[in-house]
Amino acid sequence: MRIVIAPGKLIENGTVVIRDGIIEAVGAAATVPDDAERISGQAGWTVYPAFIDAASGLGLEAGTTAPAAGRPAPPAGPAGAAHELKAVHPEESALGHIDFNHPDLARHRRMGFAVAQVLPGKGVFRGEAAVITLRPGPAPELVLRDHAAAVVALEASSFMQNQYPSSKFGAVATVRQVLLDAGRLAEWRRRYASQPAGMAPPEYRSSDDMLQAIIGHQQPVLWVSLANLDPGRLGSLAREFGLGGTLLARGLTDRPRDLLAAGLPVLLPLEMPAVPALEDPDIAAETSLQELQEALRAPRLPAMLEAAGLRPAFVSYGMKEPQRFTANLAAIVKAGYPADAALAALTTTPAELLGLSRQMGSLEVGKQAHLLVVEGELFVDKPLIRQLFIAGQRQDLEAADNGRGGRPAGARPTP
């Protein structure tokens, strides 16, 4: 069977050997153990590394931070008062709110994803992201990383909510002041530990430890862009406090120069604007030049970033119709984005950004056996995904097959 080990690395006719969820051998001359169960491919099938979604809202109920129905409440957080600003809760974890039986996870498997980073959804200092595998199973077996990144966004509440910050400038000021206060607390703690005589002990809030981890470069930051000018603002904050991190863009309507100016690796949601029906005179009259430019430019944005030396990772976060992910991906490739670069944006690049390159992202010996078996072309509106393996376990899929049949007869699960 044809095997794509990694973007640009191809074996025309090879074998993958999996044992205990790990790739034991891969290649044209790989030896199959006598006790192995063999699953033979068919003509036109290709094996790829399964996809990694480096920013998603999987398993979270939209618009709420409450635990999903039917799940126990997460354990109480650290002792101490909460931060005085409701928008600042870096100690909260997305993990405590994930419903591992949510249909979103099954949808993502059908699209070829084996792993996803789940982001908390509200606030300025929103909390911690978690990385999970997407196979069905008990939650304790599915968590890869519970303290994956601190998520920060320039979110402002409405004036009617009577809650600070209520403007974009207030959100910027919030980030800056919270980080400055964290630096001051770090110095206070150092002085008190060195010479406590005559000093009052530092106060403690439940947000303090996570903020200390951020300014101490012990926790990576994921900066979430919510508006046109946010990439520049977030890039400036990252540089001011020497934090670096990763930028989650808004989608394919962002301007490449703004994303490049941020100076951060980019996670790019594949949110494609609708092309206006200009044949309708009324719609044509109401369509602005900016809307038309965004619709025409969107499929070409990844290529623009790549030409400037910035290779993004493609993600689903914030998409209004995440089920259109594969169709939008196909549109990007059709617009001229190289297939190898598109595969990298879903495999090796997110693995690197998540710090998981040694475990996944390519089909190499010793890595987790996350495999995607596709009949025909991968980057089409509805790819024919025939098999998906997550940590060596084959997942039952209802393949998007354009009416050409479902699961092939006689296919068997991996041992």
N, C-alpha and C positions, 0 to 999 in steps of 0.2 A: 504494500500500500504506500502511496505517496505521503511523505512526512515532511512538514515544515517545522524544523527544530526551533527556529527563531526567525525573525524577519531577515530575509535574504539568505537563509541557510536551509537548503532543500536536499532531501534524499528521495530519489525517484521511486525506489522500491525497497522498503525497509520494514523493520519490526520494532515495536516497543514492548519491553518486558516490564511488568509491574509486579512488585511484591510488597505487601503490607502498606499500600498506599504510596510507595516511593518508586520512582523510575530506576530499575535495576540495570537495564541495558537499552540502548537504542542505536540503530544503524542498519546498514544493508546486510551485515554479516552477524547480527546479534543472535546469540544462541538461545533457543527457547527451552527452558527446563522441561524435563519429562513429565513432571506433575502439573504443569501449567494448563489452564483451560485456554484454548485457542479461540480467538474471535477474528475471523477473516474478513477483510474488507472487500468491497466490490469495485468493479470498474468505475472510474471517475470519482472515487472517494479520496479525500485528503484529510490527514490528521494535523491539527494546529494546536498550539498552546491555548487553553481556555482563557476567556477574557477576565480582566480584573477591572472593577469599577472603583476608581479611587475617590469618588465622592458621590454619595447617594443618600436618599432618605428612606431606604428600605425598611419595612417593618414598623415604621412610625406612623401613627395616625396624624393626618394633616391638621395643622393648626392647634395641636395640643401637646403638652409635655407630660400628660398623665400616663401611667403605665397602660399598655394595651389591655383590652378586656380579657379576663380569664387568667391574667398573670399576676403573681404576687407583687406587692409594692416593693421597690428596691430598698435595700437596707439603708438605715439612717446614715446621713453624712457625718463628717467629723464634728465633734463638739465645738461650740463657739457660735457667736452671732453671725448671721448672714451679712453680706455686704449691704451697706445702706442704700445702694442703688439696685432696684429690682432687675435691671438689665445686666447686672454683673453677677454671674454665678458660674465661674470657671470650674468649680468643684463638681458640678453636675456631670453625669455620664450618659451618653446616648445608650449605653448598654442596658441600663435599667429600664428602658422604655421600648426595647425591640420585641416585637411579637415574632418569634421564629416560625410561626405557622401562618404568617400573613401571606395572602396570595401574591403580593409583590415579589416575594422571593422565588416562587414558582415561575412567574413571568420572566424574571431575570435569567433563570436557568434555561428557559426556552429560547432566549436570545443568545445563549452561549457563555454566560457569566458563571464563574466558579467561586469568586471571592469579591467582596465589596467592603468599602469603608463607609460606615454609617455616621452621619453628622447630626448633632443636636440642632434644633431648628429655630430657636428664638433667643433674642437678646443681643447685647454687644459682646460681652465675654460669654459665649453660649455654653461652654462646657467642653467635655472631652469626646472626641470621636472614637469609634471602635471598629476594628477590622474583623469580619466574620467570614466563614465559608458558608456556601449557600445550599449545601446538601441537606435533605431532611434528617433530623436526628435530635437528640437531647441537647439543649442549649449549652451545657458545659463542654461538650465536645466540639462546638462550632466556633468558639471564640479564639481568634488568633492573637489579637492584641486589644487589651481593654483601655490602655492609655496611649492611644495612637497619636493624637494631636490636640492642641488647644485651639478651638474654633473662635475666631473674632470677626465681627461684622460691624459696619457703620450703620446700625439700625436705629431709627428714630421712631418714637411713638407719636400718635396724633396729639394735637393740642387738647382734644376732648378727653383724652385719657388722663391728663394732668399728671404726667409722669416724665421725669427727666431720663434721657435726653429726648427732646421733642423736635430737634432739627438735625440736619446733617453736621453742621458745625458743632453742635452739642455732642454728637456722637464721636467726632474726632477728638474733642476736648476730653470726653470721658476716657477714651483709650489712653490718651497721653497722661492724664492725671492719675489713672489707676496704675499705670506702669511706673510713674514717678513715685507714687506712694509706696509701691512695692519695693523700689530701690531704697527708699528711705527706711522702710521696715527692715530690709536686709542689713543695712548699716547699723540700725538700732540693735538688732539681734546679735551682730558681731561684737559690738561694744559691751553689751550686757553679758555675753558669754565670757568675754575677756576680763571684765572688771565690774561685777554687779554691785559692788558696794556703793551706796548713795544713789543708785538708779532704780526707778520704778520698772518692773518687768514689762516687756512689750505686751500690748493687748493682742488678743487672738480672735480672728474671724475664720469662718469655715472656708473662705475664699483664699486665705493667705498662702497656704502651702502650694497650691497650683500656680498662683501668681509668682511665687518665689521660684518655682520650677521653670516658668517661662523666662523670667529675666536672667536666671542662672544657666540658660541654654540647656536645660535638662529635658525640656518638652518642646517639640517642634510646634510651630504656629501655622494654622491654615487660615488665611485671610480671605473672607468671602466678600466679593464685589456685588453690590446691589444696585448701583447706578452708574451712569456714564463716566463720571470723574473719579469713581472709587479706586480704580487701579493705581492712579497716580497718588492719591491720598494714602492708600495702604502701603504702597512702595516707600513713600516718604517716612511713614511711621516705622516701618521695618528697618530702614536705614538709620533713623534717629536713635533707635534703641538697640541697634546691632543684632536684630533678631533673625533676619532671613525668613525662611519658611516657604510656603507655596501659595499661589494666588488661585482662587476659584473664580473664574470669569463668569459673566452673566450668560453668555451664549454666543452664537455665531453672528450676532449683530454688533458685538463689541468692535471697536476700532483697533487695528493691529498696532498702531503707534502707541496707543495708551497701554496696551498689554506689554509691549516691549519696554516702555519707559518705566514700568514698575520694577523691572530688574529681578523678577522672581519666576521660577518654573510655573507653568500655567496648566490648570485643570480646566478643560473646555467642555461645558455642557453642549450636547448636540441639539440645541433648540433652534429649529429652522423657522424663520418668519414665513408666513403664507405669501405666495406671489399674488399680487392684486389682479383681479379679472379686468384688465384694462379694456377688453372688448365691450364692457358695459359702460356707456357714457357717464352714468351717475357715479360709478365707482372710480372711473378714471379722473373725474373732476375732483373727487374727494381725496385722492391719493397724493400725499406730499412727495416731494422729490427725495426727502430723506428716507421715507418708507420704501420707495422704489429702489433706491441705492442699496439699502440694507438687504432687501430680498434678492437682488442680483449679486451682491458681494458675499453673502453668507456662505455659500458652498466653497468659496475660494479662500476664506479666512485661514484655515489651517495651512494651506500652501504659502500664503503670505508670511505667516509666522515662521514656517520652516525655511523659507528663502532668507529670512533675517537671522537665522541661526537658533530659533527657539522651537523645539519640538514639543507640542502639547500632549497631554494625556486626555482621551475622550471619556467623559463621565455623563451620568444621567441626572445629577442633582438639579433640581429646580425645573425640570422639563414638565410642561403641562400635559404632554402626551408621551410618556416614556416608552410606550409601545411602538412609537415611530423611530426609535433609536436606530434600528438596522436600516430603515428606509433613508433616514437622513445621512447615515454613514455611507450608503451606496451613492447618494447624490454628491457627497464630497469627493469620492473616488472618481465618479463620472466627470466631475469638474476638473480633474487633472491631478488630484492628490495621489501620490504613488501608493500602490497596494501594500508594499513593504512598510511604508511610513504609517499607513493606517493600522496595520497589524501591530506595529511597535506601540502606537498610541493606546492600544488595548491590552498589551502584554508586558513587554520589557520596560517601557517607560513608567507605567504606574507601579510596577514591582519595584523599580529603583526609587521612585518618589516615596513609596511607603516603607522603604528600608527592608524589602522582602526579596531582593534579587537572588539571594542564595537559596531561597526556598521555592521560588516559582517565577513564572514569566517566560520560561523556555522549556523545551523538552530535553533536559540534560540529566545525566546519571546523578542520582542523589537528591534530585528535586522532587517536590510533591507531584503526584501524577494527576495534574489537571489537564485533561485532553478534550478536544473538540473535534468530532468527526463530521465532515461536511461532504455532501454529494454535489459536485459541480462547483460553481463559483461561490466564494464566501461573501464578497461585497456586492450583493444584490438586495433588492427590496425585501425579499423573503427567502433567505438562504435555507437550503435543505439540510438542516442539522439532523444527522442520523443518530449520533451518539454523543453523550456528554459524560465524562468521568471527572468526579471531584474526589481528590485524594484516593484515586483508584476505584471508587465505587461508581458503578454505572447508574445514571439517573434516567428514569422513565420520562420521556419527553413526548409532547404532542407537537411534532415537527411542523413548522410553517412550510408547507410543501407545494403551494400554488396548485393544489388539486391533483398532484401527481402521486398520491399514495402516502401512507404513513410509515410506521416502523417496518423495516424489512423482515420477512419471515425468517425464523431460525436464528436470529441474533440472540446471543446469550450474555448474561452478566459476567463481569470480570471477577476473578477469585478475590 
